[in-house]
Amino acid sequence: MAEIVNMPKLGFDMAEGTLVRWVILEGEPVTKGAILAEIETDKATVEVEAQHEGILLQHLVTTGNIVPINTPIAVVGAAGEEVDIDKLLAEIAPVEEKVDVSEEIIPEVQTESPKTTVPEELTLTDTHLPGGVKASPLARRIAQKMGIDLKAITGSGSGGRITKKDVETYLALPAVQTPSLAATADVLPTTASIPAPPLPSTSAPPSVSVPINRLRTAIGKRMTEAKQHVPHFYVTHEYDMEPIISLRKQVNGMLPEEEKISINDFIVKAVALSLRQFPNLNASLDNDQVIHHGPVNVGIAVGVEGGLLTIVCHDADLKPLRQIAQEIRAMVSRAREGKVRTGDIEGSTFTVSNLGMFDVENFAAIINPPEAAILAVGSAVEVAVVNNGEIKPGLRMKATISVDHRVSDGVEAARYLQTLAQQIENPIRLLL
């Protein structure tokens, strides 16, 4: 039986996405979990995995189109199956009408079927794309950094889309590398006539207006809403890090370089195990109800070019530490390459933001809606510690939890941080 593939909702506040590329073409086999298409959201380019098996019978949306969530984009069915696309879409139309769609969504979606022709006025053109050019997010970033007009580059991707390789190829052209030399090769001055370099300028550089990118705009919108509508409160605790650092050294001594475990991996595991006892903190607020999530899915804030992206370690309380480390390493790599998968960024129930690698003593993070709490982790630093009346050197780390006061209170937050200390300061538990 034929199945409709809809534009997925890749994130809490996603309303639409741009279909960048079809990975599986019409007539090709589809296996569950295979990469079906690439969707560009405000935050990243996401690889969408197929949820059905069979043959991709038809694309309903062409590349470059901006598509609202839950809109049909493809049909998957059995090999040789005859499908009336119009009838199939008509059957699901009543369900689609119930979807709450933001007014900001662009309704123009080009669909094609054996019996339906999309009116020309509903076909999106390149004017709906940033700069009127089809290009991958990474290609745009490189071009912007190098001051290149993308309109001067010929794309080799699907539908003429400009890729990172196209930009690098363009940069390698002699005319691009040394335009002034190429234009005046026959009148180059001799060595003797080359003037001395000018003295350094004593004036300040001019001010420059830089447009806010899509990722930073999305972050700003969500964080503004969170600070305005979520009543935050903060609790800080200090942790003895000597046991965990010592254990990590021993563990990593037995692992190859590509499998070594970071301090953050230990913290993610400890956070997840501790959340089992505090359902109010592994929760979301839905109007007048608190949803206590069964799975413990820990989000990890990752710095990427242009902003932050939260990747998600699903069922972190159930996974071995080595598996957590491998999954996080792979997701961070994909996030920084500008290409993540659907499961990488959705479904988090609690978030960890770690700035310890930047010599940050302590900070407080903004809650990531609709979650109820977020943990901000600072650096492990050597300090003077009083132990049994004696002053000794010790390694201490501060962590601050930000909590939605509508869901929990200070006593529960403090008890959670104490439970987290039992895990961090007795790290052998994290290996069991």
N, C-alpha and C positions, 0 to 999 in steps of 0.2 A: 504494500500500500504506500502511495506517495506521501511524503512528509514535507511540510513547509519549513524552511529555515528562516528565522526572523533576525533582524538586527538586534544583537544582544545588548543588554545594559551593562556596560563595563565600568562600574563604579556607582557610588551612591547618587551623585548629582549629574550623571550623564543624561543628556536629552537627545543627542544626535551623534552621528559619527560619519566620517568620510570613508567610503569604500576605496581603498588605495589600490588593491590588487587581488585578483582571483588567483589563488594558488592551484586549485583544482578546476579544470576547464569542463565545459559541457561534454557529456559523453564519457568522462573518465570515472573510474571506480572511486567510491568514498568508503573509508573505514572509520569506525568510531575512534575519535581522538586524533585523527589526521588534521593537519592545518588546512583549513578550507579557504580562508581569505585573510587579508590584512586590513584592519580597520584603524583609522587615525582618529583619536579623541583629542580633547584639549590637553591631555597629559602625556600621551605616548601613542606610538604605533603598536597595536595589539594584534597578535596572531590568534585568530578565532578557530577553535577546534570544532570538528564536526561531532554532532550528537547522534547522528543516524548513519546507517550503513546502506550501501546500494550503489546506484549510478547517479551522478549529478545530471539530472534531466534538463534543467534550464536555469540560467541566471536571470533573475528578475530585475536586477539593478546593474548598471554598467559602472566601470571604474571612474573615479573622480566625482561621483555623486555624493551629496550630503543627505543622509538618510536618518529619519527619526527612529528612536528605539522601538522595537516590536513590529517594525515594518517588514513584510516578506521580502527576502532578498534572493532566495533560490528554492528550487524544488529537487528533492532527492527521492528516488524510487527504485523499483526493481528493473533489471535489464530488460529492455523490450516492452516495458509497461506503457500502455497508451493512457495519457492523462489529459483531461480537459482542464487546462490551467485556469480558465475563467471561472469554471464551476467550482474548482477547489478553492480559489480565492474568495468567491462569493460565500462559500460555506463558513469561512472564518471571519467574514466581515463584521458580524454582530459582536464578536469578541473584541475585535480591534477597536470598535467604536467606544468601548468602555475604558480604553487606555487614556490616562490623564497626560496630555501632551502640553508642554510649555508653549507659550505664544511665540517664543523666540525661535522655535523649530522651523526650518525651511521646508515647506510641504512638497516642493517639487522633487519627485522621485521618478526616474525613468524606468518603466517596466516593459518587458517584452514578452509576448506569448504567441502561440500559433494563431490565435484568434483575435488578439488585441494589439492595436498600434497606439503607442503613446502620443498624444498631441504634441506638436512641436514646441508649444509654449511651456510644457512641463519638463522639457529636457534641460538639465543643468549644463551650463557652458563653463569654460575656464574662468570666466569672470567671477565665479563663486569661489575660486581657489585663491589663497594668499598670493598677491602679486600677479594673478592671472596665469600662473604657471604650475603645471603638475610637477611636484618634486617631493622626494622623501624628506622627513624632518631632519635627518642627519645632513643631507645635501644642502638644505636651506641654511642650517647652522654654519656649515663650512663656508658657503658662499657669502653669508652675512659677515663672517669674521674676516674674510679676505677681500671684502668690498667688491664682489662680483655680481653683475646683473644676470640673473638666471635666464633672462630672455635671450641672452647671447649664446646659450648652451643648447646643444641638440641632445635630447634625452634618448637613451637606448632601452628604457624600461617599457612596461606595458602601456600602450596608448601614448607613447612619447614621454613618459614620466622620467624626470631627471634623477639619477641615482648618485650616490657618493662617488662611484667610479667615474661617472661623466664629468663631475666637477674636478676630480683629480686629473683626468685626462686633459681638460681645458687648461688647468693651471700649468701643465707640463708643456704646453705649446710655447715656442720661442717668443711669439708676439705678445703672449700674456706675461711671461717671465720678465722680459726686458723690452717693453714697448718703445722706450725712448732710444735705445741702441738700435733697434730694428729700423726705426724711422730715420735715423741720421747716421747710418753706418758709413756713408761715403764722406762725411765731414767730421769724423771724430777728431778731437784735438790731440796734439802730441802730448807726451808725458810732461815736457817742459812747460806747456801752456796751461796745464791743469791748475786752477787756482787753489789756494789753501782753503781748507774747510772753514766755514764761518764759526765765530765764537759762539758758545752756548748762549741761548736766549735767557735773559733775566726776567722776562715777563711770564705770567702764568698762562697755561694753555687755555684755549677758549672753552666755554661751556658747551655741552653737547646734549641734545634731547634724544633719548633712546626710547623707542616704542616698547611697551610692555608686551612680552610674548604671550602666547595662548596659555601656556602652563602657568606662568606667574599670575595671569589674570584669573585663572580657575582657582589657584591657591588663595589669592586675595579675597575672592568672593566667598569661598567656603570658610576661611578663617575669620572674616569679618562677621559673617552670620553666627559662627560659633561663639565668638566673644560677646556679641550683642544679645544672643538668645539663650546661651547656656551659662547658668550660674556656677562658675568655676570656684573651687577652693583647692589649696595646695598643702601637702604634708611632705616633709623632707626627713630622710633617715640616712645615717652614715654606716657603711659596711666595711668589715675587715676583709681585705682582698688578698691577704697573704696565702690562705689555704687554696683559693681558686687559681692563683697565679702559679703556685708551686705544682699543683696537680696538672695544670695545662702544660707546663714544661715537661713533665714526665710523659704525658700522653703524646704530645707532639714529637717527642724523641723517638717514638715507635711508629710514626706515620710518615708517608712520603709527603713531599712539599705540597702537592696539589690537594692533599686531604687534611692539612693541619687545621686545628680548631682555634677559633678566635675567642677572646674574652666575651665578645658580644654573643657568640653562639651559646656559651655557658649561661649568660644572662637570659637569653630567650627561653632556654629550657627551664631555668629556675622560675621565671615569670609565669610560664605556662603551668607548671606543677602547682605553684602557689594559688593560681586562679581557681583551681578545682574547689577550694574551700570557700571562695568568695563569689558566688554567682551574681551578686549585684554589680561587681566590677567587670565581669565577663558578660556584659549586657548591653542592650540598646533601648532607648526610650522611643516608644511608638504611641504618640498622642497621650492617652491617659493610662497606658500599660507599659510595664517593664518586661522586655523579652530577655529571659535568661537563656543564653545560648548553650546548647549541649556541647558542640565542638569548641575547643580552645584554639582559635586561629590568631596567631600573633602577627600583627603588622610591624614591619621594620621600615622606618623612614630612611630613604636613600637619597643622597645628594646627586643630582644629575645636572647637566648643562641647562641653565635657565630656570632651575627650581628644585623641588623635591618630589619624589615619587614614593608611595608606600607599597612595598611588596609584602606578600603574605605567606607565612609558614603555617600551612593547615595542620590541625591536629598536633600541634607542637608538644603537647603533654604526653602523647603516645609514641613519639618517634625517638629513636636512639640519637644521642648527641652527634655522632658522625654523620647520620643522615640529615639532620638539621643543618649542619655545617655545609654539606655538599649542596643541598637545595638552595640555601641562602646565597652561596657563592655563585651558583648558576643564574639565579634570578637577578642578583646585583649586576652581573656581567651583561645580561640581556637588557636591563633597565638603562645602563650607561651607553649601550649601543643604540638606544632608541627603538628597541624591538622587544616587547614583552608578550607573554601569552596571557590568555584570558584568566586562567587560574592564578597568575602571578600577582594580580592587583585587586582581586575582589574577594569578599567574604571575611575580612578581618573583624575580630570581635574585641580586640584590645591592641594598642600600639605602643611600641618602644621607640624612643628617639634618643640615639646615643651620640653624644659629641665628645666622648672621652678621648678620642684620638686627636683632638684639637686643643688639648690642654685647657679644657673648660672645667672649672671647679664645680659649678652648680648652675642650673637654669630650670625654668618652668616652661612646659610646652602647652600649646593650645590643643584642646580635645578635638579629635577627628570625628565629626558627626557621621552616623548616629551613635557612635560608641559612647560609653559612659565614663571612660577614663583613659589616660595615657601616662606612661612613665618616662621621665626625662633623666638620662644617665650621664654623669660627669666623668672626670678622669680619676684614675687610681693614682694618688700622689703619696709621697713619703712625708710623714708628719711625725711630730713628737707625741707619743701615746703614754698616758699614765696607767701603769699596770701594777697592782698591789703596792702602791705608793712609790713606785720607781718609774722614772721617765725613760722610755725606750723608743727607738725608731719603729714605725709601723707603716703599712700601706692601707690607706683609707679611700673610699669612694662614696660620694654623695649621690643620692637619687631622689627625685621629687615626683610624687604622683599628683596629677591634676584630675579632679573628680567632679562629675556633674552632681551638684547638691540636690537635685530633684530625685536622684536615684540612690545616693548613699550619703554618708556623713563622715566627719573627721575620725570618730572612734574606729569605724570599720576600715577606713583607709590606713590608719596607724597600725591596726592589727594585721592588715595585709602586708605592710612593709616589714613587720616583725617576722611574719611567716616566710617572707622572701629572704630575710636574713638567715633563717635556719637552713635554707637551700644553698645560698651563696657561701656561707661560712662553714658549711659541711658538704663540700662539692662532690664527695664520693657518691652521694645520693643521686646525683645527676647522671652517673654512669650506670646505675642499676636498672 
